[in-house]
Amino acid sequence: MSKLAATLALAATLLFGAAVAEPAKPTIVFVHGAFADSSSWNGVVAQLQKDGYATRAVANPLRSVSDDARLVSDVLTGIDGPVVLVGHSYGGQVISAAANGHANVTALVYVAAFAPQAGESVAELSARFPGGTLGEALAPPVRLAEGGVDLSIDQAKFHAQFAHDVPAEAAALMAVAQRPITEAALTEKAGEPAWKALPSYFVYGDGDRNIPAQALAFMAERAGSRRTVVVEGASHVVMISQPRTVAELIVEAAR
């Protein structure tokens, strides 16, 4: 091979090799909300892992917005490269706070989730719109030794309230494994939210009985959602009943 031919071959390799190279995929970090746990993301995680995404589901303590957001922030600090942060329900308020100060967070995905403005609480946002029935479905509160109370959903009402589009047998197990949340976390007011500076995406079901669909639509529009997916008839756990739909929106946000 002549010197010219070798030079041209090397140039072609560099040119076309660069053309097909893809940027590193972001890590997808999940934050569950009240009355759920990290396993609620299993179906979505399975879809994303097939597509080659690194994933991490945080065990959200559900004690207070500030403490929960601090834990998620610590997780983000330990991740190299870009991150897409995904929150469900109350977890939406947590990711809105936790993303602040992390330049590697490239997008926020709200899955049937709260996106409060500064000074708002999730309890206040739920009560602002008609259609929610969570208050009627709560079990008697558990008083905490340090003060305040823990709230959970009555197991007998869990399926109808929280997961009506999930098989009854699976919902019964979810009801037993649900993680309670403090009343203080639901009434804590939000600080400056990260959705003001980051692109956000929303997906929820119009059959949600925990957060009224009107509230979810309002928050998505206010946050300037890049894409909002409304799943007809879906419950509050749309990530369990419709994992592919949720995964597809996360991939869109990741790109």
N, C-alpha and C positions, 0 to 999 in steps of 0.2 A: 504494500500500500504506500502510495506517495505521501510526502509530507503534507501536501494540500488536502488530500483525501482524508488523512488521519485527523487533520484540524477540523475539517467539515463534519466528520463523524462525531468528534468530541463535542462540537458546538451543538449538533442535533440532539445528542444525549442530554446535555445540560438544559437545552431549551424545552424539549418535550418532557423530560423528567420533572422539570419545575412546573410544567403546565398541568400534570396529573397529580402533583402533590396536594394533599388536602390539609387544611389547618387542623390542629389537635381538637378533638371533640371536647366540649366542656363536661365537667363532672356535674351530675344532676343530684342536688341535695334536697331531700324531702323532709317536711315538718308536718306532723299530724296535728289534729286539733282535739277539742274536748270530746270525751266519750269514745275515742278511737285509740289505736296504738300504731306502732310502726308497721305492723303486718298488714295494715289497711292498704299499703302501697304495693303489695306483692305482685298483683297482676300487672300494674304499670311497670314496675321494675323489670319483670320478666320480658316484657316487650322491648324495653330500652336496652337491656343487656344483649338481646339478639342483634340489635343494631350497633353494638360495640360501644355503648356509653358506660362510663364508670358511674356508679350510683352509691348513694349513702342516705339511709333513713335515720334521722335523729330521734331518739327517745325523748320526746318533749315532756318535761316534768309537770307542766300545767299548774304552776304555783303562782306566778305573776308574770306580766308581760316583760318587765324589766329583767327579771332573773332568767326567764326562758330565752329571751333574745340574746342575753349575754352568753348563754351556753351555745346557741347556734352560731354566734359571732366567733366564739373560740374554735368551733369546728371549721368555719370558713378560713380562719387564719392558718389552719394546718393543711389546707389544700393548695397545691401548686396548680397554676393554670386557671382558665376561665371556669365559672360556675353559673349554672342556672338554678335558681332557688325556687322551690315549689312548696306552697302552703295550702293546707286544707282547713276550712272553718276558722276557728280562733288562730290557727297557725298562720293565717294570712296576716294578722296583726303582728305576729312574732317576726315573720320574714320582712315585713315593712320596716321594722326597727333594726333587725339584725344585719341587714344589707348595708346600712349606713357605714361609711368609712372603709368599705371593701371594694377596691377598684376592680377586683377580679370577678365580681358579680356582674353578669352581662344582661340578665333578664329575670323578671319575676313572673311566676305562673300561679294564678289564684284558682284553686279548685274548690268550688262551692265555698268560697272563703271571704272573710272580711278584709277590706282595704280602707281602714279608717283614716280620716283626716286628723290633723293634730287637734287634740282636745276632745275627741270622740272616744267612746267605749263601744265594745261589741254589744253589750246589753242595750245601750241607748239606740244603736243603729237598728237592732232587731225590733225594738218597740216602736220605731218611727214608721214602720210600714205594716200593713195588715197581712195576715196569712200564716204567721208562725204559731205553732202550738206546743213549743217546747215546755213552757211553764206548766202546762197541764200534765206533762208526761214525766216530770221529775220525781225521783224517789225522795223520801224524807231526808233532809240534809244531815250530814255527819259532822258533829262538832269537833273541832281540832283543838288539841291541847294548847297550842300557841295562840289560839284565837281564830275567829272566823269559822267558815264551814266549807266542806267539800260537797259538790253537787254531782249527781249521776242520774241516768235515766232509769226509771222503773223497768226492771227486766221484762215484765209482762207487757209493757208498752213499747219496748225498744224496736221491735220489728216494724210496727206501723208508723212510729214516729221518725226513726232514724234511717231505716234501710228497707223500705217497703218493696223495692225492686230486687232484693236479694233473697234467695231461697230461705224459707223459714228456719231450716236446720242450721244454716250458716249464721243467720242473724241471731239465733239463740246462743251460739257460741260467742259471737261478738258481744252480746249483752253481758255475758259473764266476765269477759276479758276487758271490758271497757275501762278506760282510765278516767277517774273523776277529776274535776277541775275546781279550783277554789272560786268562791263567789267574788273574791277580791280581784282575781284575774279578769273576770268578765266585766267588771266595773272600772278597771284601771284605764285611765285616759291615755290615748296614744300621743307620742311625740311626733316630730317631723317625719313623715313617711318617705321611704326610699322610692316609692312609685312616682314621685314627682320628678325624679332624675333618671329613672331607668325605664326601659320599655316593659310594658306589662301585658299579660294575656290572661283571659278569663274563660273558664268553662264551669257550667253548673246545670242542674236540672230544674225544669220549671215545676216539678212536683216536690221540690224541697220543702219540708215542714219545719226544719230547724231555723233556717234563714229565709225569710220571704223572698220569692223570686224578684219582686219589685226592688227590694233592697240590693240584691246582687246586681241587677241591671243598672241601678243608680250608681253603685260604686264602680262598676266597669266603665261606664260612660265618663264619670268624673275623673277616673285615672287615665283616661285617654287610651283605653285598651287597643292594642294593635289588632287583635282578633278576639272576638267573643263567640264562644260556641255554647248554644243553649240546647240541651238534650231533652227532647219531649218526654215528659212523665218521669224523668229520673229523680231519684231521691237525693238526700244529702250526701250519700256516699257514692257519688257518680264514679269515683276512681275504682270502686269495687265492682259496680254493675256494668260500667262501660270503660274498662281499662284501655282498650285500643284507642278510643276517641281521645282520652286524656293523654295517652302517650304520643299520639300524633300531634297534638297541640304543643307538647313539650319539645318535640323534635323541631317543630316550626320555630319555636322560641330559641332553641339551641343554634339554629342556622343563621 
